[in-house]
Amino acid sequence: MQEGLATELLSPVLDKADRLGDACCLETSTVVNRRFYERRGFEQAGEIILRGGPDTWWLRRAPKGMDAK
């Protein structure tokens, strides 16, 4: 897999959200992915407890340069 591909795909989406003043939200169930998104400005907004399932986190990223929406 090409290194940096996920960042290359995500960057235009985050840039557009910033321009529009929109927050972005997502769920992830791996610590590696959570750290990836945190490095891109996402913060843990909640933890989802699934009986018998993986640890899952809800992450949110406020638009840069604006107050949280």
C-alpha positions in Angstrom: 0.0 0.0 0.0 1.2 3.5 -0.8 2.2 5.5 2.2 0.3 8.7 2.6 -2.6 7.6 0.5 -5.2 8.0 3.3 -3.9 11.5 4.0 -4.1 12.4 0.3 -7.7 11.2 0.1 -8.8 12.9 3.3 -7.1 16.3 2.8 -9.5 17.7 0.2 -12.5 16.7 2.2 -11.2 18.4 5.4 -10.1 21.5 3.3 -13.6 21.8 1.9 -15.2 21.3 5.3 -13.0 24.1 6.6 -14.0 26.4 3.8 -17.7 25.7 4.4 -17.4 25.9 8.2 -18.6 22.3 8.7 -17.6 19.9 11.4 -16.6 16.4 10.4 -17.6 13.3 12.4 -16.6 9.6 12.1 -16.4 6.3 14.0 -13.3 4.1 14.2 -12.6 0.9 16.0 -8.8 0.7 15.9 -6.3 2.6 18.0 -4.1 3.1 15.0 -6.9 4.7 13.0 -7.9 6.8 16.0 -4.4 8.2 16.3 -4.3 8.9 12.5 -7.4 11.0 12.8 -6.3 12.7 16.0 -3.2 13.9 14.2 -5.5 15.5 11.7 -7.5 17.5 14.2 -10.1 15.0 15.3 -10.9 14.7 19.0 -12.7 11.9 20.8 -16.3 12.9 21.3 -17.5 9.6 22.8 -16.8 6.0 23.2 -19.3 3.4 21.9 -19.6 0.2 24.0 -20.6 -2.8 21.9 -21.4 -5.9 23.8 -18.9 -8.5 22.4 -17.7 -6.0 19.8 -14.5 -4.0 19.4 -13.8 -0.8 21.2 -15.2 2.0 19.0 -14.7 5.7 19.2 -16.8 8.6 17.9 -14.5 11.4 16.7 -15.3 15.0 15.8 -13.2 17.7 14.1 -14.3 21.3 14.3 -13.6 23.4 11.2 -10.2 25.0 11.4 -10.2 28.8 12.0 -13.8 28.8 13.2 -15.6 28.2 16.5 -17.1 24.7 16.8 -20.4 24.4 15.0 
